[in-house]
Amino acid sequence: MSLQLIIQLAIIALIVGTIPLTYAMVKGSAKEYHRFVWLVLFCTFDLILFGAFTRLTDSGLGCPDWPGCYGHSNPLLALQEIQLAQTEMPFGPVSLTKAWIEMLHRYFASGVGFLIIVLVVVAWLKRATLGLQTFYGAMVLLILVCLQGAFGAWTVTLKLQPLIVSMHLLLAMILVIGLTCLGEFSHSAHQQNCAFRKSPSYSLGWPVILLVVSLWQIFLGAWVSTNYAVLACNGFPLCNGELIPSQMDFEHGFTWWRELGKTASGEYLSVHALTAIHWVHRLGALVILLTVIIFWVMTKAEILKGDFLWQSRLTFWRKALMGVIFLQIGTGLSNVVLNWPMIAALAHTGGAALLVICATQLILLALPKPIDS
């Protein structure tokens, strides 16, 4: 990796990150910092969608090296290498279009990384206003985004290894959780010296359970996608004509460390293994639906308790949660019935990120709040 390549990619990251940074114009006040955190969250959400687009267009190996493209900062400079690879494998993973999709994904990712560095720097410089809690939260996000970058590199160098790709998406969702929490911390930074009270609230256990099962389901969804098992079950609610398919290979389907499309021993993955992968994801969707229904019923009475602001926030996030669940059911069914259309697959990934945000907000609502919040 040459110094020139590193400098060129760093400049691109600065350019990409400066666009939303200029818009936000962070000056260090708690209110402005809070808005900037949500802007970074929005950019991260968009990055997750573009990452899904990269995966769905089979562009993950559009540039088979990392962080550049055949050692260059953009596909135009690597045009000769790309054309040679496409000539040798006309239907292979490398083409100019796929190279641009892959590199744009890397540019956007580096831009988000730059924005998170800005969050850390501002939180430290304005720690008297924002509080050390905000700085520590931003530092955790910086560690997460660095780890996310490492998994992005391994995704390429390990040739789309299913476990690495699935963990890459899961870490992105954890980053969304962190940004949502940081937004809440910064929102109450100017109230950090106020007395705290416990809002009349539901049990913290259920939204935590919802978040945990959501993350597990997202991982399973990534496992389905990266193993190309979306169409392994025909029809709904039956899977290939059966409620519980009689032929499913769980052993090979859920061997975590293996190459794409192969078993741990190097043989090609059977359709029965793909069916097992898909069916388990369907089962996970049922678990999440039941969890949401239970939470909805248990918190219904809580809307009548507490102050007006708390009531309105609980009402909003309960409705948002139910709306996201309907979105996930609709897009999930569309993937099966309509043979995995791009728009439905992207919406399904976006819905997963929104589900994580809703669950995180519902957890935060059950935590102590300043008296005048």
C-alpha positions, 0 to 999 in steps of 0.5 A, spaced: 500 500 500 503 506 497 503 513 501 500 516 495 494 511 495 493 513 502 493 520 501 488 520 495 483 516 499 484 520 505 482 526 501 476 523 498 474 521 505 475 529 507 471 531 501 465 526 502 465 527 510 465 535 509 459 535 505 454 534 511 459 537 516 459 543 512 451 543 512 451 541 520 456 547 522 457 544 529 459 549 534 459 545 540 453 547 543 449 541 546 443 542 541 447 543 535 451 537 537 445 533 538 443 535 531 449 533 528 449 526 531 443 525 528 445 527 521 451 522 522 446 517 524 442 519 517 449 518 513 450 511 516 443 509 515 444 511 507 451 507 508 447 501 510 443 501 504 448 502 499 452 497 502 446 492 501 446 495 494 453 493 493 452 486 495 445 485 491 449 487 485 454 482 486 459 488 487 463 486 493 469 484 489 468 489 484 475 491 486 478 485 489 483 488 493 483 493 499 483 499 500 484 501 493 482 498 486 488 494 483 492 499 487 489 505 485 484 510 488 479 510 483 477 505 478 478 510 472 486 509 474 485 502 474 481 501 467 486 497 464 486 492 470 479 492 470 478 490 462 483 485 463 480 481 468 473 482 465 476 479 458 478 473 462 472 472 466 466 476 462 461 473 467 466 474 473 465 479 479 469 484 476 467 490 471 467 497 471 460 498 473 461 494 479 468 497 481 465 504 481 459 501 486 464 498 490 469 504 491 463 509 492 461 504 498 468 505 500 468 512 499 462 513 503 464 509 509 470 513 509 466 519 509 462 516 515 469 515 519 471 522 518 464 524 521 465 520 527 472 523 528 469 530 528 464 527 533 470 525 538 474 531 537 468 536 538 466 532 544 473 533 547 474 540 545 467 542 548 467 537 554 465 542 559 459 543 555 457 536 552 460 532 558 465 527 559 459 522 558 458 524 550 466 524 549 466 517 552 460 515 547 463 518 541 470 514 543 466 508 543 463 509 536 470 511 533 472 504 536 466 501 532 467 504 526 475 502 526 472 495 527 467 496 522 473 498 517 477 492 518 471 487 517 470 491 510 477 489 508 476 482 510 470 482 506 474 483 500 480 479 502 477 473 504 472 473 498 465 474 501 466 469 506 459 469 509 461 470 516 465 476 515 459 479 511 454 477 516 458 480 522 460 486 517 452 488 517 451 486 524 457 491 526 453 497 522 447 496 526 451 496 533 454 503 530 446 505 529 445 503 536 451 507 538 449 513 534 442 513 537 444 513 544 449 518 543 444 523 540 440 522 547 446 523 551 448 529 547 440 531 547 440 531 555 448 534 556 445 541 558 441 538 563 447 533 566 446 537 573 439 536 574 436 531 579 433 525 575 427 521 576 424 515 574 419 515 568 413 511 569 415 506 565 414 499 562 419 494 564 426 495 561 427 487 560 422 487 554 425 492 549 432 489 551 429 482 549 426 486 542 433 489 541 437 482 542 432 478 538 432 483 532 440 483 532 440 476 532 434 476 526 438 481 522 444 477 523 440 471 520 438 475 515 445 477 512 446 469 513 440 468 508 443 474 503 450 472 503 449 465 502 444 466 496 438 463 500 433 468 499 429 463 494 430 457 497 423 456 500 418 457 495 411 460 497 409 462 504 407 460 509 409 454 507 416 452 505 416 448 498 409 445 500 411 444 507 410 448 514 416 444 516 421 442 510 422 435 511 429 435 508 434 441 511 441 440 512 442 444 519 449 442 520 452 445 513 447 450 513 450 453 520 457 451 519 459 458 521 467 458 518 467 456 511 467 459 504 462 462 500 457 457 497 461 451 500 461 446 506 467 446 511 470 440 507 470 444 500 464 441 497 458 445 494 453 447 499 446 443 498 439 446 497 437 442 503 442 447 507 440 453 503 433 451 505 435 450 513 438 457 513 432 460 510 427 457 514 430 459 521 430 466 518 422 465 517 422 462 524 426 468 527 421 473 524 415 469 528 419 470 534 420 478 533 413 479 531 410 475 538 415 480 542 413 486 539 405 484 540 407 482 547 411 489 548 405 493 545 400 490 550 404 491 556 405 498 554 398 500 552 397 502 559 403 506 560 401 511 555 396 514 560 402 515 565 407 520 566 408 527 563 406 529 557 412 529 553 414 522 555 407 520 553 408 523 546 415 520 545 412 513 548 406 513 543 410 515 537 416 510 538 410 504 539 407 506 533 413 507 529 415 500 531 409 497 529 409 500 522 416 498 521 414 491 523 409 491 517 414 494 513 419 488 514 413 483 513 411 486 507 418 486 504 420 480 506 414 477 503 415 481 497 422 478 496 419 471 496 413 472 492 416 476 487 423 473 486 427 478 490 426 484 487 432 490 488 427 495 491 424 490 496 431 487 498 433 494 500 427 496 503 428 490 508 435 492 510 433 499 511 427 496 515 432 492 519 436 499 521 429 502 523 427 496 527 434 497 531 433 505 532 426 503 535 428 498 540 434 503 542 429 509 543 424 504 547 430 502 551 432 509 552 425 511 554 425 506 560 431 510 563 432 515 568 431 522 565 432 529 568 426 532 571 425 538 566 426 533 560 
